[in-house]
Amino acid sequence: MNIFTYLLLGFLVVCAVAVSLTKNLLVSISIFMSYSLVMSVIWIILESPDLAITEAAVGAGVTTLLFFVTLKKIHAIIRSEGKEGDHTDE
């Protein structure tokens, strides 16, 4: 179990560094969500299920949803102009 815990802690450090170095906002939010999910697993390993549920619900759920809505409101998420099959080369 120790090796698994160390792997999770290493993944947390990688996520923290990656989220600060990423230029793409969508990728940054996805990394933040994975950080929160791994943190909730660590809370379970530390035998603190109340914190694990809170971290999963707030960190990975509500906060990520609010970030996606904010990106949509500021038009950082852009829809493609046409459907995938509609591309024609001229």
Secondary structure, 3 states (H helix, E strand, C coil): CHHHHHHHHHHHHHHHHHHHHCCCHHHHHHHHHHHHHHHHHHHHHCCCHHHHHHHHHHHHHHHHHHHHHHHHHCCCCCCCCCCHHHCCCC
